[in-house]
Amino acid sequence: MKKVKMVAISLMLAAGCAHARDETISVTTGNVRAADGARLTYDVRGKGDIALVFVHGWACDRSFWREQLNLFAQRHRVVALDLAGHGDSQANREVWSIAAFGGDVQAVVEELDLNQVVLIGHSMGGMVALEAARLMPKRVVGIVGVETLHDAEIEYGKEMTRKAVESFKANFQETMASFVRSAFVEGTDPNLVEWVVSKACSANQQAVLAIILETANLNVKQSFMAAKVPIRCINARPFPPNNLKTKVEANRKYANFDGVLMKGVGHFPMLEKPGEFNGHLRGILSQIMSP
């Protein structure tokens, strides 16, 4: 189970309103086709010269940003999408990969003709954001990772990922539920934990298992260097338990990198402590957008 947690976790500062869901903000839902024809669903809110594009994590969907979308739409154009095989987007894809997910983000950004974009990616969404930045060098101006991109030098072996997939295949529901619960710290709101468990257990199994295997092929160092934009992270401390904390100095060898560590949260800080998280995100956005 420890190996399962390590692989799956890799996929998956102080102002802000904890429940900032302003119902007066209008939301437009749209669809676009990915390069392979899969229909992608996205939401758009707010206005602004620089757009914030929120990218969910492994076995998640765009609703995981529920505490951020309306709040940040008060000052920015905000987009949240469901990657193929997640949420309301189609799962008719033959090859599941981080590269294909990066293309999903590109399809939405180009459909909306967003010229300046900050990509905000949770867990697996951090790697997806790096790939999308590589694909759109003239559009992406920065990346914010959330509980992700802890260590640019990390490598996952094929044997580790194979065993992780075997565990999920043996009993997907039980393994997924156990993994998700382990991704929270003690004292987390049980309603939140069970909401995430329910979401993850209903995820498309073909998509999520294929992406576990994909981790063995990732070259994180290369992805850091290829992004060519500032990378800032909001990660947890002292979580995960395997000590995958942000290695700031190591990561700076490969990119313009910095990170913030939040205390008392697990793998979903944007949901666990949204007020504190939103304050950190505001500060990082201010840095990225400063001339």
Protein Blocks (a to p, Z undefined) as FASTA:
>chain_A
ZZmmmmmmmmmccedcfblccfkbccdddddddfkopacddddedjdfbdcdddddehia
fklmmmmmmmmmmmpccdddddehiajbcfbdfbdcfklmmmmmmmmmmmnopabdcddd
ehjlmmmmmmmmmmmmmlmgbdcdehihkbmkbccdfklmmmmmmmmmmommlmmmmmmm
mmpcehiafklmmmmmmmmmmpcfklmmmmmmmmmmpcfklmmmmnopacdddddddbdf
kopacdfklmmmmoccdddddehiafklmlmmmmlmmmmmmmmmmmmmpZZ
